[in-house]
Amino acid sequence: MNPLYVSGFGVSLNVDRAKLIVKDGFLEPDPDQRTYEIQPRNSPYDSVVIDCQTGTVSFSAVKWLMRHNLPLFILDYDGTLLSSTMPREPVNGPLKLAQFKAYNDPAKRMYLATKLIEAKTQRTLDVLNWLGSRYSGVDSVTDSIQLEMKRINKCGSLPKLMQIEGAIADRYWRYLHQILPKKFGFTSRMRETHQSNAADIPNVLFNYSYAVLETQVRKSLNSVGLEVAIGFLHEPRQTKYSLCYDVMEPYRFLADTTVIECLEYDRFSQKDFYRLDNYVLRLKPEAVKKLLGALRIKFNSPVRYKSKLFGWDVIVRMKVHELAAFLLDKRSTISFEQPQPTLNDDSAIRKAVLSLSVGDARKLGIRRNTLWYAQKRAKSNSRLRVYQKVESKISSS
């Protein structure tokens, strides 16, 4: 995953001598706009994300992007995905017919919806256990979620399944409200109106992160020719791109863990945001790029699946292909729970830091003030910050 992000006033995309010319925008009068020149058939980016107030995109630029299989995504004022222009999808009539047939088959639809919720719930437990290594009170939350999880296979209708999913999500967000630093003003994602979700820093970061996840899922669905408006968990009348939201569910943890780590490490502050007249917060362009950098690392991190290592962006695409094969009856089962992520648990390094003496640290080449700072952080409930070189020295010992 490597999107080209442009924002501000005066963004432009055009083509000159077969090259795509992208001019970044600005928020204040500034004659110097950053320009990207992308050679044909040699793009280092996998998509273009526009988050701008004014600008132009020429027809020649759209044709260039589509011919190079690069989607164009436009973000709304609150960081959510507003619109997309996708490359031509494969002409796959049999797959679409199989998708519609599965949607109209109560048993098959229920099977797919259950598999999606099972995977999302397992990832929710994974994130909570990851948080539980440094925060208290997680056991009661995971116990209640596991009880809800036992009800998943027993419920006989989609409404009941969605009630279970809602109860699990409510417990999850309530716990995040307890542990996230109070200075960020986070309460929950469970609001009546989506716009109110852009009123505090964590929710703005979640909005942008979920938008990035949505772009990856949209690309994957488009690559096989599935109809994004016909899902199995979400009703078509409830969301515009039901299948997209379906496939996002098992992978929301990628966005969640990225945002949580950014907040724990204080990578964002009030100066990274500004508020609009309707009291909605927006990320400044440089802050969005900082968030995209963290998301890029997360999505491109390797995970073992079928005896090989893949990035999570590739895993999403593979799962979409598996879904297509299941709909075409080329496979009898499907699971979204595998592969299982390995979330970094800092409990071992925290214990090692606390047990390290000044003399031992000196032998490892770790300075006294570096050790003092690391041990101070290790004693707190905050996310443990240890320089990579220092961590490798402690781990090797």
Secondary structure, DSSP 8 states (H G I E B T S, - for coil): --EEEEEEBSEEEEEETTEEEEE--BSS--S---EEEE-TT--S-SEEEEEESSEEE-HHHHHHHHHTT--EEEE-TTSSEEEEE-------HHHHHHHHHHHT-HHHHHHHHHHHHHHHHHHHHHHHHHHHTTSSSHHHHHHHHHHHHHHHTT--SHHHHHHHHHHHHHHHHHHHHHHS-GGG----S--SSGGGGGSSHHHHHHHHHHHHHHHHHHHHHHHHT--TT--SSS-TTT-TTHHHHHHHGGGHHHHHHHHHHHHHTT---GGGEEE-TTS-EEE-HHHHHHHHHHHHHHHHSEEEETTEEEEHHHHHHHHHHHHHHHHTTS-S---SS-S------THHHHHHHHH--HHHHHHTT--HHHHHHHHHHHHSSS-----HHHHHHHHH-
